[in-house]
Amino acid sequence: MIDFRSDNTAGAEPYVLEALAAVGHGSSASYGDDDVSAALQRRVSEVFEREAFVFPVVSGTAANAIGLSALCPPWGAVVCHESAHIRVNEAAATSMFTGGAALLGLAGQGSRLTTAELAACLDRTAWGDPHVSQPSVLSVTQATEMGAVYALDELTALSSLARSRGMRVHLDGARFANALAALDCAPADLTWRVGVEVLSLGATKNGTMTADAIVTFDAAVADELRYRLKRAGHVASKGRFPAAQLDAYLTDDRWLDSARRANGAMARLTAGLAERGYHPDPAAQANIAFVALPEDVAAAWGEAGVQFYGIEPGVVRLVTSWATTAADVDAALALLSS
């Protein structure tokens, strides 16, 4: 089987397993008070070129919901794209952890927010009216759920507009490394330099086993997260194990190498599909593509041994991972041609 269902279906990078084995003996302080967790804090600050605070969690949903809870009051609203994972796929986790905040989904170009849509939303808000949830946080997904990538100037414009109305800024980076690889920029350029205060740092999709993280550049938010994470059950007693995964992930640009492989596999796949008359919409900039395939063609492809998700009649979603090889892609394309 050739698996294009999700980057979650891939295993863990060998270096992650080696890092886990290295900390799997002896004893160590609990609840993140160990040397490995301290090394991760230093690593994250080095990667992001300023003091940063990192909190490992078990999933992207936890990173999003708990990270947003430290930014948004219960009477507030998180403004996001209508297709955002926090709004569509996380069972109202953000509303639960914030104590009731609303999620306002806006339309946009493909899967991306625009400053025009955001400005219109903020202009029609009854500011100061206690009957209305007050827009408090802008949440942007990078790369988006449909595989598009915001340019830095787009993120800067969105963030600047939100902050001009007193809002905080959150980045859902479930595929943050894939976006970095696509833009070829520094992690700082894609976060605090464009006004992001809290990042949900995805790593599981890109090679770790059980470790995503919340990263914040605000010490006050970090102080609050220490309590919120404990209350939510997301402080691991053996904190060295998620910390070891993330530290290995961020060492020597391994995470970017993994993302480049995933993005490269998708570029190879979409180029081959285009040669056969099938084009992703929107254009695939990271490692996800939505492609219109006739239902009989998609069914035959699946029966031949290629795994993917049908999103709606005539549309399939294809996702490559760090483990997808050129041989996998070529074999899948050959099966589509047969």
Summary of the structure (lengths in Angstrom):
residues: 338
radius of gyration: 20.2
end to end distance: 16.0
largest distance: 62.2
contacts: 1171
relative contact order: 0.17
helix: 44%
strand: 18%
